[in-house]
Amino acid sequence: MTKIDTDDFNLNTYFTEELELDKKDLAELRLRIEEEFDVRLPKNIFKEFKTIGEIIGFIEAEQGR
């Protein structure tokens, strides 16, 4: 996975455009998020949500169920 410094992003940062994550990076990120937050993310999650803030909102909603 691409190494990213946390100073490089905020809630409005785009995964592909700004962080330059490719399909392989996004697939690995999805798996890591699922493990870390104990949520199930759809395989196409990064097509639906493009920013860090959108993913965080989805995770919070899933955990609130």
C-alpha positions as CSV (number, residue, x, y, z in Angstrom):
1,M,0.0,0.0,0.0
2,T,1.1,3.5,-0.7
3,K,2.7,5.2,2.3
4,I,0.8,8.4,3.2
5,D,1.7,11.0,5.8
6,T,-1.3,11.9,7.9
7,D,-0.4,15.6,7.5
8,D,-1.2,15.1,3.8
9,F,-5.0,14.7,4.2
10,N,-8.2,15.9,5.9
11,L,-11.9,15.0,5.7
12,N,-12.2,16.6,2.2
13,T,-9.2,14.7,0.7
14,Y,-9.9,12.6,-2.3
15,F,-8.5,9.0,-2.4
16,T,-7.6,8.8,-6.0
17,E,-7.1,12.4,-7.1
18,E,-5.1,13.7,-4.1
19,L,-3.7,10.6,-2.4
20,E,-3.2,8.9,-5.8
21,L,-4.4,5.5,-4.6
22,D,-4.9,2.9,-7.3
23,K,-7.4,0.0,-7.4
24,K,-5.1,-2.3,-5.5
25,D,-4.5,0.3,-2.8
26,L,-8.2,1.0,-2.4
27,A,-8.9,-2.8,-2.1
28,E,-6.3,-3.1,0.6
29,L,-7.6,0.0,2.4
30,R,-11.2,-1.4,2.3
31,L,-10.0,-4.6,3.9
32,R,-8.0,-2.7,6.6
33,I,-11.0,-0.5,7.4
34,E,-13.3,-3.5,7.7
35,E,-10.8,-5.2,10.2
36,E,-10.1,-2.0,12.2
37,F,-13.7,-0.9,12.6
38,D,-15.5,-4.2,12.4
39,V,-17.8,-3.1,9.6
40,R,-18.6,-4.6,6.2
41,L,-18.0,-2.3,3.2
42,P,-19.4,-2.9,-0.2
43,K,-16.7,-3.7,-2.8
44,N,-17.6,-0.6,-4.8
45,I,-17.4,1.7,-1.7
46,F,-14.8,3.9,-3.3
47,K,-16.9,4.5,-6.4
48,E,-19.7,5.7,-4.2
49,F,-17.7,7.7,-1.7
50,K,-14.6,9.6,-2.9
51,T,-13.3,11.4,0.2
52,I,-12.1,10.4,3.6
53,G,-15.0,12.3,5.3
54,E,-17.6,10.3,3.2
55,I,-16.1,7.0,4.3
56,I,-15.9,8.1,8.0
57,G,-19.6,9.1,7.8
58,F,-20.5,5.7,6.4
59,I,-18.5,3.9,9.1
60,E,-20.1,6.0,11.8
61,A,-23.6,5.2,10.4
62,E,-22.8,1.4,10.3
63,Q,-21.5,1.4,13.8
64,G,-24.6,3.2,15.0
65,R,-26.9,0.5,13.8
